Structure formats: C-alpha cells, structure tokens
C-alpha cells in the first residue's frame, strides 16, 4: 500500500505534543475568544461579516475534539478494563473542576469589588447570585433556568461532565458495531435525530439552543469525536493523504463560511480535519505545544479578561476622547492580554493544581481496577465450577 493510501494493517500514530492536534486545540480556543470579543470592537465584527457570528462552530469543534482525544487516550483502556469507569470520571472531574472554581472565585471577587466602587457590570444579568450555585457545581446545562453567566464558556464543561460519565458506555456500545465506518454512520444518525428533535421541540437547531439545554448539543458532538477516534485507530492513513485531507478540510470550511451558513457540511469538514490530523507525521512544533497547553486556560479565562479589559476601556472613553484607530488598537490588544493571562493562569494556577491533585487521585483510585478484575475472575471461576 502506498504512503497516500489507507491501510488497516498500520498502527495509528500515538497522540503527541507539538503536533496538529495541539494546533487545532489552540485555534479553536482562540476563535472562541474572537467570537466573545467581537461585539466589543469599535464596529461589531458580526456586522462586518456573518462568519464572525459562527463562533458556535468553534465550540462544536471543541466538543468533537474532546471526544476524539478521550477516545484515543482511553478507548483501549476502557475496552480491556485497565481503567475503572468511576476512576475515569473522577480523574476527568479533577482535571476541570479545580481551575473552574478558581475562576468562579475571581468573578465573585470582581463583582464584589466593582460593586463596592460603584461600578455596574456591563451585563449585570450574568451575575445573579441565585445562579451562582449552578455555576459552581457545573450543572447549568442540565435544564436549569437562568442566564449564561457567570463564566459563560463553562457551559461546555457542564455538558462535558455528563459526556465523561457516558464515555465508557458509549465506547463499549458502539464498539459492538463491527465496522468503524458503520459505527460512525450510526453516530451521524444520532446527531441528526437529536438535531431534528431540537428543531421540533425547541424550534431551534441544536447549535442554537439556549445553554440550559446544552446537553442536546454536546453529547452527539462528543459521540462523533469518540467515533472519529475509533476510525482513526482502525483505518490509518499515510501522512501525505492526511495533509491533503487537512488542506481540503480547512479550505472547504473557510469557503463555506464565507459564502453562507452551512452548519452540517462545516461540521463534517471539521470532523475530517480531526481525522486527517491523526495521520499527519508533522510534530515538534514548539508554538503548537505551547498553544495546546494554553487552550484550556484560554477557554476558561478569556471571559474574565474581557470583562476587565473592556470595562477599563469604557472608563478611559469617559475621560479621554480617542480617535477610532486608538479604539481599534485597544480592542486588538485584548487578545495578547487574554493570551498572557491564560499563560500565567496555566503556569501559576492550573499546572500546580494538577501537580497536587493527580497523584492523590491516582492513589485514591489505584485499587478500583484490581477490585473489578478480582470480581471478574471470581465470576469466571463460579461459571467454570457450574
């Protein structure tokens, strides 16, 4: 089989730092920041071109990629029982919840501080105290009424916690489908069915649902990412074909969104891009490795940085008459500010938290898999004796 063909006898490339997947994680997170800051520009980016208003595709891509990464990293361990389902869930909660709590505390401090100074938040409806418990415990997408604040992007973490809980069951259930292509087709059918249900019941496509119904949006996309991971493991493509598919997916995605809103084809191209990245031989990109490490922190902190940055800009506007070019420059500087804050947060908060939490969770869950293996062995012995 040539280098450009698919070959099921090949071994899938292992996940590694500094490659296309890290680059994709970073670009997805960064475009979400652009989407969040778009209306703060001197002229709203949404009015410049409708494509800027399709930041939901970056979020959907993030959900696809989350399913893919977990499928590649944990799929085989789930299949052969090397990790207990409960241990897997606890470790995933331990990965996202501590840093989230730090940022919620930062938002509470910001609201209390600005209120004490007599400064009203720009969107006070986001900071309702009766909505805070839902935010703290990441259950805001589980059907609760209320606005999307405090830290709006964390709705995806709320939905992903449910996805994490479902992941072992989904992996095993769809693993019973012999062909990875048929499994992917079944996943597509689930996605379309949920989208049709959303349109019928809520009057909206799944990607435009209110965030309280975010589970309807997140679970099918996460499942698609998981099934792309299975496909990438069982149908391995050569690096030349992978790079060609990636270029086709990127160009096709850009062209589609310049022309109009084509959500389904756009998501299909994003899925193809993830699959292509799995076969690429390119790695060792230092910037991608750094970007991949920053993606979670950037996603978690950009709303806080934007709230502070643009509040300061409004105060400056009240005191100094600045030309339009200066307004654009200040707006543009919000992006390096968001990156710098994310870098500091990752280095000073998230990484130290994980260094402290991970070994404790490993120790706490170390015997869970062995207990399960022991139970399975006992059941096998009882069956044999019978």
VEXDREN-2710 file (C-alpha; in Angstrom, 1 decimal):
% VEXDREN-2710
k/r/px/py/pz
1/UNK/0.0/0.0/0.0
2/UNK/1.4/3.4/-0.9
3/UNK/2.1/6.2/1.5
4/UNK/-1.0/8.1/0.4
5/UNK/-3.5/5.3/0.9
6/UNK/-5.5/4.0/3.9
7/UNK/-4.2/0.8/5.4
8/UNK/-5.9/-1.0/8.3
9/UNK/-2.7/-3.0/9.0
10/UNK/-0.8/0.1/10.0
11/UNK/-0.7/1.3/13.6
12/UNK/-2.3/4.6/14.4
13/UNK/0.1/7.4/15.3
14/UNK/0.2/8.0/19.0
15/UNK/-1.1/11.3/20.4
16/UNK/1.9/13.6/20.9
17/UNK/2.6/17.1/22.0
18/UNK/3.5/19.7/19.5
19/UNK/1.6/18.3/16.5
20/UNK/-1.6/19.2/14.5
21/UNK/-4.0/18.3/17.3
22/UNK/-2.4/20.8/19.7
23/UNK/-2.5/23.4/16.9
24/UNK/-6.2/22.6/16.3
25/UNK/-7.0/22.9/20.1
26/UNK/-5.3/26.3/20.2
27/UNK/-7.0/27.7/17.1
28/UNK/-10.4/26.5/18.3
29/UNK/-9.9/28.2/21.7
30/UNK/-8.6/31.4/20.0
31/UNK/-11.5/31.7/17.6
32/UNK/-13.9/31.3/20.6
33/UNK/-12.1/34.4/22.1
34/UNK/-12.6/36.3/18.8
35/UNK/-16.3/35.4/19.0
36/UNK/-16.6/36.5/22.6
37/UNK/-14.8/39.8/21.9
38/UNK/-16.4/40.5/18.5
39/UNK/-19.1/42.9/19.7
40/UNK/-16.6/44.9/21.8
41/UNK/-14.8/46.1/18.6
42/UNK/-15.5/49.7/17.6
43/UNK/-17.6/48.2/14.8
44/UNK/-19.0/44.8/15.7
45/UNK/-17.3/42.1/13.8
46/UNK/-20.7/40.5/13.4
47/UNK/-21.8/43.4/11.2
48/UNK/-18.5/43.2/9.1
49/UNK/-19.2/39.6/8.0
50/UNK/-21.7/37.0/9.3
51/UNK/-18.9/34.4/9.5
52/UNK/-17.7/36.0/12.8
53/UNK/-21.1/35.2/14.2
54/UNK/-20.5/31.5/13.8
55/UNK/-18.3/31.1/16.8
56/UNK/-20.6/28.2/17.7
57/UNK/-18.7/26.1/15.2
58/UNK/-15.5/26.6/17.2
59/UNK/-17.3/25.4/20.3
60/UNK/-18.8/22.4/18.4
61/UNK/-15.2/21.7/17.2
62/UNK/-14.0/21.8/20.7
63/UNK/-16.6/19.2/21.7
64/UNK/-15.7/17.0/18.8
65/UNK/-12.1/17.2/19.7
66/UNK/-12.7/16.4/23.3
67/UNK/-14.5/13.2/22.3
68/UNK/-11.7/12.4/19.9
69/UNK/-8.8/12.9/22.4
70/UNK/-10.6/10.8/25.1
71/UNK/-11.3/8.1/22.6
72/UNK/-7.7/7.9/21.5
73/UNK/-6.3/8.2/25.0
74/UNK/-8.7/6.0/26.9
75/UNK/-10.6/3.9/24.4
76/UNK/-8.3/0.8/24.6
77/UNK/-8.0/1.1/28.4
78/UNK/-11.8/1.1/28.7
79/UNK/-12.1/-1.9/26.3
80/UNK/-9.7/-4.1/28.2
81/UNK/-10.7/-3.0/31.7
82/UNK/-7.4/-1.3/32.5
83/UNK/-9.3/1.7/34.0
84/UNK/-12.4/1.6/36.2
85/UNK/-15.3/3.7/34.9
86/UNK/-15.7/5.6/38.2
87/UNK/-11.9/6.2/38.4
88/UNK/-12.0/7.6/34.8
89/UNK/-14.9/10.0/35.7
90/UNK/-13.2/11.2/39.0
91/UNK/-10.0/11.9/37.2
92/UNK/-11.8/13.9/34.5
93/UNK/-13.6/15.9/37.1
94/UNK/-10.3/16.5/38.9
95/UNK/-8.9/17.9/35.6
96/UNK/-11.5/20.6/35.0
97/UNK/-13.3/21.5/38.3
98/UNK/-10.4/22.9/40.4
99/UNK/-9.4/25.5/37.8
100/UNK/-13.0/26.3/37.2
101/UNK/-13.5/27.1/40.9
102/UNK/-10.6/29.4/40.9
103/UNK/-12.1/31.4/38.0
104/UNK/-15.5/31.5/39.7
105/UNK/-13.9/32.9/42.8
106/UNK/-12.2/35.5/40.6
107/UNK/-15.5/36.5/39.1
108/UNK/-17.1/36.8/42.5
109/UNK/-14.2/39.0/43.7
110/UNK/-14.6/41.1/40.6
111/UNK/-18.3/41.7/41.0
112/UNK/-17.9/42.4/44.7
113/UNK/-15.0/44.8/44.1
114/UNK/-16.7/46.7/41.3
115/UNK/-19.9/47.0/43.2
116/UNK/-18.1/48.4/46.2
117/UNK/-16.6/51.0/43.9
118/UNK/-20.0/51.9/42.5
119/UNK/-19.2/50.4/39.0
120/UNK/-22.0/48.5/37.4
121/UNK/-21.1/45.3/35.3
122/UNK/-21.8/45.7/31.6
123/UNK/-24.1/42.7/31.7
124/UNK/-25.5/42.6/35.3
125/UNK/-27.9/39.8/34.3
126/UNK/-25.0/37.4/34.0
127/UNK/-24.0/37.9/37.7
128/UNK/-27.1/36.8/39.6
129/UNK/-26.3/35.4/42.9
130/UNK/-29.1/32.8/42.8
131/UNK/-27.4/31.3/39.6
132/UNK/-24.0/31.0/41.3
133/UNK/-24.5/27.5/42.8
134/UNK/-25.3/26.1/39.4
135/UNK/-22.1/27.6/38.0
136/UNK/-20.0/26.4/41.0
137/UNK/-21.2/22.8/40.6
138/UNK/-21.2/22.9/36.7
139/UNK/-24.8/21.9/36.3
140/UNK/-26.1/24.9/34.4
141/UNK/-26.7/22.9/31.2
142/UNK/-28.9/20.3/33.0
143/UNK/-32.1/22.1/32.3
144/UNK/-31.9/24.9/34.9
145/UNK/-33.4/28.3/34.1
146/UNK/-31.2/31.4/34.2
147/UNK/-28.7/33.4/32.2
148/UNK/-25.5/32.1/30.7
149/UNK/-23.2/33.8/33.3
150/UNK/-21.1/33.9/35.5
151/UNK/-18.3/32.4/33.4
152/UNK/-20.3/31.7/30.3
153/UNK/-17.9/29.4/28.4
154/UNK/-18.1/26.9/31.3
155/UNK/-21.4/25.6/30.0
156/UNK/-19.3/23.3/27.8
157/UNK/-17.6/21.9/31.0
158/UNK/-21.0/21.3/32.5
159/UNK/-22.1/19.3/29.5
160/UNK/-18.7/17.5/29.2
161/UNK/-19.1/16.2/32.7
162/UNK/-22.1/14.3/31.5
163/UNK/-20.2/13.2/28.4
164/UNK/-17.3/11.9/30.6
165/UNK/-19.8/9.9/32.6
166/UNK/-21.3/8.4/29.4
167/UNK/-17.9/7.8/27.7
168/UNK/-17.2/4.2/28.8
169/UNK/-20.8/3.1/28.0
170/UNK/-20.7/4.9/24.6
171/UNK/-17.3/3.4/23.7
172/UNK/-18.4/-0.2/24.6
173/UNK/-21.9/0.2/23.0
174/UNK/-20.6/1.5/19.6
175/UNK/-17.6/-0.9/19.8
176/UNK/-20.1/-3.7/19.3
177/UNK/-20.7/-2.4/15.8
178/UNK/-18.1/-4.3/13.8
179/UNK/-17.2/-1.7/11.2
180/UNK/-15.8/1.7/12.3
181/UNK/-17.5/3.2/9.3
182/UNK/-20.9/1.8/10.3
183/UNK/-20.3/3.0/13.9
184/UNK/-19.6/6.5/12.5
185/UNK/-22.7/6.3/10.4
186/UNK/-24.7/5.4/13.4
187/UNK/-23.2/8.3/15.3
188/UNK/-24.2/10.6/12.4
189/UNK/-27.8/9.3/12.7
190/UNK/-27.8/10.1/16.4
191/UNK/-26.6/13.6/15.7
192/UNK/-29.3/14.2/13.0
193/UNK/-32.0/12.7/15.2
194/UNK/-31.2/14.9/18.1
195/UNK/-31.0/18.0/15.9
196/UNK/-34.4/17.2/14.4
197/UNK/-35.8/16.7/17.9
198/UNK/-34.3/20.0/18.9
199/UNK/-36.0/21.8/16.0
200/UNK/-39.3/20.1/16.6
201/UNK/-39.4/20.6/20.4
202/UNK/-37.5/23.9/20.9
203/UNK/-37.9/25.4/17.5
204/UNK/-34.1/25.7/17.1
205/UNK/-31.3/23.7/15.6
206/UNK/-29.1/22.0/18.3
207/UNK/-26.3/24.5/17.8
208/UNK/-28.5/27.5/18.6
209/UNK/-30.2/26.1/21.7
210/UNK/-30.2/28.0/25.0
211/UNK/-27.3/27.0/27.1
212/UNK/-29.6/25.4/29.7
213/UNK/-30.3/22.7/27.0
214/UNK/-26.6/22.3/26.2
215/UNK/-26.6/18.6/26.7
216/UNK/-28.6/18.1/23.5
217/UNK/-25.9/19.9/21.7
218/UNK/-22.8/18.5/23.4
219/UNK/-23.5/14.7/23.7
220/UNK/-24.0/14.0/19.9
221/UNK/-20.9/16.0/19.0
222/UNK/-18.8/14.4/21.7
223/UNK/-20.0/11.0/20.5
224/UNK/-19.0/11.9/16.9
225/UNK/-15.5/12.8/18.2
226/UNK/-15.3/9.4/20.0
227/UNK/-16.2/7.6/16.8
228/UNK/-13.7/9.5/14.8
229/UNK/-11.1/8.4/17.3
230/UNK/-12.1/4.7/16.7
231/UNK/-12.0/5.3/12.9
232/UNK/-8.5/6.8/13.2
233/UNK/-7.3/3.8/15.2
234/UNK/-8.6/1.2/12.8
235/UNK/-8.3/3.0/9.5
236/UNK/-4.8/4.5/9.4
237/UNK/-3.9/6.8/6.5
238/UNK/-0.5/7.9/5.3
239/UNK/0.9/11.3/6.1
240/UNK/0.7/12.6/2.5
241/UNK/-3.0/11.8/2.3
242/UNK/-3.5/13.2/5.8
243/UNK/-2.0/16.5/4.9
244/UNK/-4.0/16.7/1.6
245/UNK/-7.3/16.0/3.5
246/UNK/-6.4/18.6/6.1
247/UNK/-5.8/21.2/3.5
248/UNK/-9.1/20.3/1.7
249/UNK/-11.0/20.5/5.0
250/UNK/-9.6/23.9/6.0
251/UNK/-10.1/25.5/2.6
252/UNK/-13.5/24.0/2.3
253/UNK/-14.5/25.2/5.7
254/UNK/-13.3/28.7/5.0
255/UNK/-15.1/28.9/1.7
256/UNK/-18.3/27.5/3.0
257/UNK/-18.5/30.1/5.8
258/UNK/-17.6/33.0/3.6
259/UNK/-20.4/32.0/1.3
260/UNK/-23.0/31.4/4.0
261/UNK/-24.1/29.3/7.0
262/UNK/-23.8/25.7/6.2
263/UNK/-23.6/24.1/9.6
264/UNK/-23.8/20.4/8.7
265/UNK/-21.1/20.5/5.9
266/UNK/-19.0/22.7/8.1
267/UNK/-19.1/20.2/11.0
268/UNK/-18.4/17.3/8.5
269/UNK/-15.3/19.2/7.4
270/UNK/-14.2/19.8/11.0
271/UNK/-14.6/16.1/11.7
272/UNK/-12.5/15.3/8.5
273/UNK/-9.8/17.8/9.8
274/UNK/-9.6/15.9/13.1
275/UNK/-9.3/12.6/11.3
276/UNK/-6.6/14.0/9.0
277/UNK/-4.6/15.3/11.9
278/UNK/-4.5/11.8/13.3
279/UNK/-2.5/10.6/10.3
280/UNK/-0.1/13.6/9.9
281/UNK/3.5/13.0/10.6
282/UNK/4.2/16.6/11.5
283/UNK/5.2/17.3/15.1
284/UNK/7.7/19.1/17.2
285/UNK/6.0/22.5/16.7
286/UNK/7.0/24.4/19.8
287/UNK/4.3/27.0/19.3
288/UNK/1.6/24.3/18.9
289/UNK/2.8/22.6/22.1
290/UNK/2.5/25.8/24.0
291/UNK/-0.8/26.6/22.3
292/UNK/-2.2/23.2/23.2
293/UNK/-1.2/23.7/26.8
294/UNK/-2.8/27.1/26.9
295/UNK/-6.1/26.1/25.2
296/UNK/-7.9/25.0/28.3
297/UNK/-6.8/28.1/30.3
298/UNK/-7.6/30.4/27.4
299/UNK/-11.1/28.9/27.2
300/UNK/-11.6/29.2/30.9
301/UNK/-10.2/32.7/31.5
302/UNK/-11.0/34.8/28.3
303/UNK/-14.4/36.0/29.6
304/UNK/-12.8/37.3/32.8
305/UNK/-10.1/39.1/30.9
306/UNK/-12.7/40.6/28.5
307/UNK/-14.8/41.8/31.4
308/UNK/-11.9/43.6/33.0
309/UNK/-10.3/44.9/29.8
310/UNK/-13.4/46.3/28.2
311/UNK/-14.6/47.8/31.5
312/UNK/-11.3/49.7/31.7
313/UNK/-11.7/50.8/28.0
314/UNK/-15.1/52.2/28.8
315/UNK/-13.8/54.1/31.8
316/UNK/-11.0/55.5/29.6
317/UNK/-13.5/56.5/26.9
318/UNK/-15.4/58.5/29.5
319/UNK/-12.3/60.6/30.3
320/UNK/-10.4/60.8/27.1
321/UNK/-11.6/61.4/23.5
322/UNK/-9.7/58.9/21.5
323/UNK/-9.6/58.5/17.7
324/UNK/-11.1/55.4/16.1
325/UNK/-7.7/54.0/15.3
326/UNK/-6.9/54.1/19.0
327/UNK/-10.1/52.3/19.8
328/UNK/-9.2/49.5/17.3
329/UNK/-5.7/49.3/18.8
330/UNK/-7.0/49.0/22.4
331/UNK/-9.5/46.3/21.2
332/UNK/-6.8/44.4/19.4
333/UNK/-4.6/44.4/22.5
334/UNK/-7.2/42.5/24.4
335/UNK/-6.1/39.3/22.5
336/UNK/-2.5/39.3/23.6
337/UNK/-3.8/40.3/27.1
338/UNK/-6.0/37.2/27.1
339/UNK/-3.1/35.0/25.9
340/UNK/-0.8/36.4/28.6
341/UNK/-3.4/35.9/31.3
342/UNK/-4.0/32.3/30.1
343/UNK/-0.3/31.6/30.2
344/UNK/0.1/33.0/33.7
345/UNK/-3.0/31.0/34.8
346/UNK/-1.7/27.8/33.3
347/UNK/1.7/28.2/34.9
348/UNK/0.7/29.6/38.3
349/UNK/-2.7/28.0/38.9
350/UNK/-3.7/25.2/36.7
351/UNK/-0.4/23.3/36.4
352/UNK/0.3/23.5/40.2
353/UNK/-3.2/22.4/41.0
354/UNK/-2.9/19.4/38.7
355/UNK/0.6/18.5/40.1
356/UNK/-1.1/18.4/43.6
357/UNK/-4.3/16.7/42.6
358/UNK/-3.2/14.0/40.1
359/UNK/-1.1/11.8/42.5
360/UNK/-3.8/12.0/45.1
361/UNK/-6.5/10.9/42.7
362/UNK/-4.2/8.1/41.4
363/UNK/-3.7/6.9/44.9
364/UNK/-7.4/7.1/45.8
365/UNK/-8.5/5.1/42.7
366/UNK/-5.5/2.8/42.5
367/UNK/-7.3/-0.3/43.7
368/UNK/-10.6/0.2/41.8
369/UNK/-9.5/-1.6/38.6
370/UNK/-8.0/-4.5/40.6
371/UNK/-11.2/-5.0/42.6
372/UNK/-13.1/-5.2/39.3
373/UNK/-10.6/-7.7/37.9
374/UNK/-10.9/-9.7/41.0
375/UNK/-14.7/-9.7/40.7
376/UNK/-14.5/-10.8/37.1
377/UNK/-12.0/-13.6/38.0
378/UNK/-14.3/-14.8/40.7
379/UNK/-17.3/-14.8/38.4
380/UNK/-15.3/-16.7/35.8
381/UNK/-14.4/-19.3/38.5
382/UNK/-18.0/-19.7/39.6
383/UNK/-19.1/-20.2/35.9
384/UNK/-16.4/-22.8/35.5
385/UNK/-17.4/-24.7/38.6
386/UNK/-21.0/-24.7/37.4
END
